[in-house]
Amino acid sequence: MYNSRHNNSKIKIVSVSTAVPEYMYSQSEIADILNYSGRGKEIFLNSGVSQRYLFLEKDKAYNNESPNELIRRYEQGAKELGQKAIYNLLKLKSLNPTDIDFLITTSCTGYLCPSLSFRYIKELGMKESIKAVDLQGMGCGAALPAINQAYNYIISNPKHRAIVLSVEICSASHYIDEDMETLVANAIFSDGASAMLLGNSDSKYPYILDFDSCINPENIDKLGFSMENGKLRIILSKHIKEMICPLVKTIVGNILKRNNLNQNDVKYWIIHPGGKSIIDGLQEMFSLTNQQLIYSRSILRNYGNMSSPSIMFVLNEMMQSENPNRDDIGIMVSMGPGLSAYTILLKWS
């Protein structure tokens, strides 16, 4: 467990942008493409997801791709969606690629060397002196520790700007077999990218008060990927909700106590839409209202679980719909393999 608090520093989230593939699929369409019927299709239709975006043309089936075809699709999709998210982010603040001093990326649905950050630097024409970091294999939770690293960079370089870019082509890791865990994963995971700009500029977004995390290595084998027949295959225990929710309760309790707050002080809950059961479990654990989780459920319903980019989609939708007041408190929560849980405490100014 860690925290990275700096009481005298007000590093702000300056802006957030998102990007999705061109093609949107209904749950029924994806089930049909993957040849799920009966009980399998019923799981698709009752997953809390209505539609998803996949980096795949509508007239091309993707249930029999070779390992080489999958990694090429990951590479192309990550490149296009990541660049689009960064470009949209820069445009929002009238910035140029050369204005960025630090870039950190997160991804777990493919592996590239040179890594994603170097490809964006080349394609977008970022400056050669930019600092670049790539977090690989941290799953759905990765965006928050990446934000922590960008925050730490800005603490050391107060006049600089940092971008956190999360991008996943989860459809390139959809494994087809008869197992229930792959069926459930194929029913919710999707493709997307999100980008966040951090710095000391004024914005409608909050500043960051504190970070916390908890990793339970006893359950390291309960969530993640294995490699089967040259392809990524999901590991998704049916007991994830029972294991992950107590971790979230621990870190939320710790971060609130450390900052002399209680749960009633939190107005905005920005929760990773990991799946219907995860959202339901956290709602019950914290006695949250439907309104407090409306944005997490909305992102799950309209986009699916995009893994690491999802949490920024939730924050972005919340900010498009709400008008927070000065001193309002928010909390971001994500979870991933390890098992791990992460939180960021936010305050509007």
C-alpha positions as CSV (number, residue, x, y, z in Angstrom):
1,M,0.0,0.0,0.0
2,Y,1.3,3.5,-0.8
3,N,0.3,7.1,-0.9
4,S,1.8,10.0,-2.8
5,R,0.4,13.0,-1.1
6,H,1.9,16.5,-1.4
7,N,-0.2,18.8,0.8
8,N,1.2,22.0,-0.7
9,S,0.8,21.0,-4.4
10,K,-2.3,21.3,-6.4
11,I,-1.7,19.2,-9.5
12,K,-4.8,19.4,-11.7
13,I,-6.5,17.2,-14.1
14,V,-6.5,19.7,-16.9
15,S,-8.6,17.8,-19.5
16,V,-9.7,14.4,-20.6
17,S,-10.5,12.9,-24.0
18,T,-11.7,9.6,-25.3
19,A,-11.7,7.7,-28.6
20,V,-13.5,4.6,-29.8
21,P,-13.3,2.6,-33.1
22,E,-15.6,3.4,-36.0
23,Y,-17.7,0.3,-35.7
24,M,-20.3,-0.2,-33.0
25,Y,-21.8,-3.7,-32.4
26,S,-24.9,-4.7,-30.5
27,Q,-24.5,-7.5,-28.0
28,S,-26.7,-9.7,-30.2
29,E,-24.4,-9.1,-33.2
30,I,-21.3,-10.0,-31.3
31,A,-22.9,-13.2,-29.8
32,D,-23.9,-14.2,-33.4
33,I,-20.4,-13.5,-34.8
34,L,-18.8,-15.7,-32.0
35,N,-21.5,-18.4,-32.5
36,Y,-22.9,-18.1,-29.0
37,S,-26.5,-19.3,-28.7
38,G,-28.8,-20.4,-25.9
39,R,-27.3,-19.9,-22.5
40,G,-24.2,-18.2,-24.0
41,K,-26.2,-15.6,-25.8
42,E,-28.4,-15.0,-22.8
43,I,-25.3,-14.1,-20.8
44,F,-24.4,-11.6,-23.5
45,L,-27.8,-10.0,-23.3
46,N,-27.9,-9.8,-19.5
47,S,-24.4,-8.5,-18.9
48,G,-25.3,-4.9,-18.3
49,V,-23.9,-4.1,-21.8
50,S,-26.1,-3.0,-24.7
51,Q,-23.4,-2.2,-27.3
52,R,-19.7,-2.1,-27.7
53,Y,-17.1,-0.7,-30.1
54,L,-14.6,-3.1,-31.7
55,F,-11.6,-2.3,-33.9
56,L,-13.0,-4.6,-36.6
57,E,-14.9,-4.0,-39.8
58,K,-18.4,-5.2,-39.8
59,D,-18.0,-7.6,-42.7
60,K,-14.9,-9.3,-41.2
61,A,-15.3,-12.2,-38.7
62,Y,-12.8,-12.2,-35.9
63,N,-13.3,-15.6,-34.2
64,N,-10.7,-17.5,-36.2
65,E,-7.8,-15.0,-36.4
66,S,-4.3,-16.4,-36.2
67,P,-1.9,-15.1,-33.4
68,N,-0.1,-13.0,-36.1
69,E,-3.4,-11.4,-37.2
70,L,-4.4,-10.6,-33.7
71,I,-1.2,-8.8,-32.8
72,R,-1.3,-6.9,-36.1
73,R,-4.9,-5.8,-35.3
74,Y,-3.8,-4.8,-31.8
75,E,-0.9,-2.8,-33.1
76,Q,-3.0,-0.9,-35.7
77,G,-5.9,-0.3,-33.3
78,A,-3.8,0.9,-30.5
79,K,-1.9,3.2,-32.8
80,E,-5.0,4.7,-34.3
81,L,-7.1,5.1,-31.2
82,G,-4.2,6.3,-29.0
83,Q,-3.2,8.9,-31.5
84,K,-6.8,10.1,-31.8
85,A,-7.2,10.4,-28.0
86,I,-4.0,12.4,-27.7
87,Y,-4.9,14.6,-30.7
88,N,-8.4,15.3,-29.2
89,L,-6.8,16.1,-25.9
90,L,-4.4,18.6,-27.3
91,K,-7.1,20.2,-29.4
92,L,-9.2,20.8,-26.3
93,K,-6.5,23.0,-24.8
94,S,-5.1,24.4,-28.1
95,L,-1.8,22.7,-27.5
96,N,0.8,21.2,-29.9
97,P,2.4,17.8,-29.5
98,T,5.7,19.5,-28.7
99,D,4.1,21.2,-25.6
100,I,4.0,17.8,-23.8
101,D,7.0,16.9,-21.5
102,F,5.9,13.5,-20.2
103,L,3.9,10.7,-21.8
104,I,2.9,7.5,-20.0
105,T,0.9,4.7,-21.6
106,T,-1.0,1.7,-20.2
107,S,-2.1,-1.4,-22.1
108,C,-2.4,-5.1,-21.5
109,T,-4.1,-6.6,-24.6
110,G,-1.0,-6.8,-26.8
111,Y,2.8,-6.5,-26.6
112,L,5.0,-4.2,-28.8
113,C,8.7,-3.4,-28.8
114,P,9.4,-0.5,-29.4
115,S,6.5,0.3,-27.1
116,L,3.4,2.4,-27.7
117,S,4.8,5.6,-26.3
118,F,7.6,5.7,-28.9
119,R,5.1,5.2,-31.7
120,Y,3.0,8.1,-30.6
121,I,6.1,10.3,-30.2
122,K,7.0,9.5,-33.8
123,E,3.6,9.8,-35.4
124,L,2.5,12.9,-33.6
125,G,5.9,14.7,-33.8
126,M,6.5,15.1,-30.1
127,K,9.8,16.5,-29.0
128,E,12.9,14.3,-28.7
129,S,13.4,15.4,-25.1
130,I,10.0,14.1,-23.9
131,K,10.1,11.6,-21.1
132,A,8.3,8.4,-21.9
133,V,7.1,5.4,-19.8
134,D,4.9,2.4,-20.6
135,L,3.0,0.4,-18.0
136,Q,2.4,-3.1,-19.4
137,G,0.2,-5.9,-18.0
138,M,-1.5,-4.0,-15.2
139,G,-5.0,-4.7,-16.6
140,C,-8.1,-2.7,-15.9
141,G,-6.5,-0.9,-13.0
142,A,-3.6,0.6,-14.8
143,A,-4.8,4.2,-15.5
144,L,-4.7,5.2,-11.8
145,P,-1.1,4.2,-11.1
146,A,-0.1,5.8,-14.4
147,I,-1.8,9.0,-13.2
148,N,0.2,8.7,-10.0
149,Q,3.5,8.5,-12.0
150,A,2.5,11.6,-14.1
151,Y,1.6,13.4,-10.9
152,N,5.0,12.6,-9.4
153,Y,6.6,14.0,-12.6
154,I,4.7,17.3,-12.4
155,I,5.6,17.6,-8.7
156,S,9.3,17.5,-9.7
157,N,8.6,19.7,-12.8
158,P,5.8,22.1,-11.9
159,K,5.8,24.0,-15.2
160,H,5.6,20.9,-17.3
161,R,2.7,19.0,-18.9
162,A,2.1,15.3,-18.7
163,I,-0.3,13.0,-20.6
164,V,-1.6,9.7,-19.4
165,L,-2.8,7.5,-22.3
166,S,-4.7,4.3,-21.8
167,V,-5.5,2.1,-24.9
168,E,-6.8,-1.4,-25.2
169,I,-7.9,-3.6,-28.1
170,C,-9.6,-6.2,-26.0
171,S,-11.2,-7.8,-29.0
172,A,-7.7,-8.9,-30.0
173,S,-7.7,-11.0,-26.8
174,H,-11.2,-12.6,-27.1
175,Y,-10.4,-16.3,-26.9
176,I,-13.0,-18.7,-28.1
177,D,-13.6,-22.0,-26.2
178,E,-16.3,-23.6,-24.1
179,D,-15.2,-22.2,-20.8
180,M,-17.5,-20.0,-18.8
181,E,-14.8,-17.4,-17.9
182,T,-14.0,-16.8,-21.5
183,L,-17.7,-16.5,-22.3
184,V,-18.2,-13.9,-19.6
185,A,-15.1,-11.9,-20.7
186,N,-16.2,-12.0,-24.4
187,A,-19.6,-10.7,-23.3
188,I,-18.2,-7.5,-21.7
189,F,-14.8,-6.4,-23.0
190,S,-14.4,-3.9,-25.8
191,D,-11.9,-1.5,-27.5
192,G,-11.2,2.1,-26.7
193,A,-8.6,4.8,-25.7
194,S,-8.6,7.7,-23.2
195,A,-6.1,10.4,-22.5
196,M,-5.7,12.8,-19.5
197,L,-3.6,15.9,-19.3
198,L,-2.1,16.8,-16.0
199,G,-0.4,20.1,-15.0
200,N,-0.9,23.3,-13.1
201,S,-3.2,25.0,-15.5
202,D,-6.7,26.1,-14.4
203,S,-9.6,24.0,-15.5
204,K,-13.1,22.8,-14.6
205,Y,-11.6,19.4,-13.6
206,P,-10.4,18.7,-10.0
207,Y,-7.0,18.7,-8.5
208,I,-5.5,15.5,-6.9
209,L,-5.5,15.2,-3.1
210,D,-4.1,11.8,-2.6
211,F,-3.4,8.2,-3.9
212,D,-3.7,4.8,-2.4
213,S,-3.5,1.2,-3.5
214,C,-3.7,-2.4,-2.2
215,I,-2.2,-5.5,-3.8
216,N,-3.2,-9.0,-2.6
217,P,-0.7,-11.4,-4.2
218,E,-2.4,-14.4,-2.6
219,N,-4.9,-14.1,-5.5
220,I,-2.4,-13.3,-8.2
221,D,-3.7,-16.2,-10.3
222,K,-7.4,-15.2,-10.2
223,L,-7.4,-12.4,-12.8
224,G,-5.2,-11.7,-15.9
225,F,-4.1,-13.5,-19.1
226,S,-2.5,-16.8,-19.9
227,M,-1.1,-17.7,-23.3
228,E,-2.8,-20.5,-25.1
229,N,-2.0,-21.6,-28.6
230,G,-0.1,-18.4,-29.2
231,K,-3.1,-16.3,-28.1
232,L,-4.0,-14.4,-25.0
233,R,-6.7,-16.1,-22.9
234,I,-8.5,-14.4,-20.1
235,I,-8.2,-15.6,-16.5
236,L,-11.4,-14.4,-14.7
237,S,-12.4,-16.2,-11.5
238,K,-16.1,-16.3,-10.8
239,H,-15.2,-15.1,-7.3
240,I,-13.6,-11.8,-8.4
241,K,-16.4,-9.7,-6.8
242,E,-15.9,-11.4,-3.4
243,M,-12.1,-10.8,-3.6
244,I,-11.9,-7.3,-5.1
245,C,-14.6,-5.5,-3.1
246,P,-12.9,-5.9,0.3
247,L,-9.7,-4.4,-1.3
248,V,-11.6,-1.4,-2.5
249,K,-13.2,-1.0,0.9
250,T,-9.7,-1.0,2.5
251,I,-8.2,1.7,0.3
252,V,-11.2,3.9,0.3
253,G,-11.4,3.8,4.1
254,N,-7.6,4.5,4.4
255,I,-7.5,7.4,2.0
256,L,-10.6,9.1,3.6
257,K,-9.3,8.7,7.1
258,R,-5.8,10.0,6.2
259,N,-7.5,13.1,4.8
260,N,-9.9,13.6,7.7
261,L,-12.9,12.8,5.6
262,N,-15.7,10.2,5.9
263,Q,-17.8,8.6,3.2
264,N,-20.6,11.1,3.4
265,D,-18.1,13.8,2.3
266,V,-17.7,12.1,-1.1
267,K,-20.1,13.5,-3.7
268,Y,-18.8,11.9,-6.8
269,W,-17.9,8.2,-7.2
270,I,-15.9,7.5,-10.4
271,I,-15.8,3.7,-10.4
272,H,-14.3,1.4,-13.0
273,P,-17.1,-0.4,-14.9
274,G,-15.5,-3.8,-14.5
275,G,-18.8,-5.6,-14.9
276,K,-22.4,-5.6,-13.6
277,S,-21.5,-7.8,-10.6
278,I,-18.5,-5.6,-9.6
279,I,-20.6,-2.4,-9.7
280,D,-23.5,-4.2,-7.8
281,G,-21.0,-5.4,-5.2
282,L,-19.5,-2.0,-4.6
283,Q,-22.9,-0.4,-4.5
284,E,-23.9,-2.8,-1.7
285,M,-20.6,-2.5,0.2
286,F,-20.7,1.3,0.3
287,S,-24.5,1.7,0.3
288,L,-24.3,3.9,-2.8
289,T,-27.4,5.2,-4.5
290,N,-28.2,4.5,-8.2
291,Q,-27.4,8.1,-9.0
292,Q,-23.9,7.8,-7.5
293,L,-23.1,5.0,-9.9
294,I,-25.1,6.3,-12.9
295,Y,-22.0,7.1,-15.0
296,S,-20.2,3.8,-14.3
297,R,-23.3,1.9,-15.4
298,S,-23.8,4.2,-18.4
299,I,-20.2,3.5,-19.7
300,L,-20.6,-0.2,-19.1
301,R,-24.0,-0.2,-21.0
302,N,-22.8,1.9,-24.0
303,Y,-19.2,1.0,-24.3
304,G,-18.6,-2.2,-22.3
305,N,-15.5,-2.7,-20.2
306,M,-12.5,-1.3,-22.2
307,S,-10.1,-2.3,-19.5
308,S,-7.6,0.5,-18.5
309,P,-9.3,3.4,-20.5
310,S,-12.7,2.8,-18.9
311,I,-12.2,4.9,-15.7
312,M,-11.4,8.0,-17.7
313,F,-14.5,7.5,-19.8
314,V,-16.5,7.5,-16.5
315,L,-14.8,10.7,-15.3
316,N,-15.3,12.3,-18.7
317,E,-19.0,11.5,-18.8
318,M,-19.5,12.7,-15.3
319,M,-17.9,16.0,-16.1
320,Q,-20.0,16.4,-19.2
321,S,-23.1,16.0,-17.1
322,E,-22.3,17.6,-13.8
323,N,-21.2,21.0,-12.6
324,P,-19.2,20.4,-9.4
325,N,-19.0,23.1,-6.8
326,R,-15.9,24.4,-5.1
327,D,-14.6,21.9,-2.4
328,D,-16.7,19.0,-3.7
329,I,-14.9,15.7,-3.1
330,G,-14.7,12.9,-5.6
331,I,-13.0,9.5,-5.6
332,M,-11.8,7.4,-8.5
333,V,-11.5,3.6,-8.1
334,S,-10.0,1.0,-10.4
335,M,-9.2,-2.7,-10.0
336,G,-6.9,-5.1,-11.8
337,P,-4.8,-8.3,-11.7
338,G,-2.5,-8.9,-8.8
339,L,-5.2,-8.7,-7.3
340,S,-5.0,-5.0,-7.0
341,A,-7.2,-1.9,-6.3
342,Y,-6.3,1.7,-6.7
343,T,-7.9,5.0,-5.7
344,I,-7.4,8.7,-6.2
345,L,-9.0,11.4,-4.0
346,L,-10.1,14.5,-5.9
347,K,-11.2,18.0,-4.9
348,W,-12.7,20.7,-7.0
349,S,-11.5,24.3,-6.6
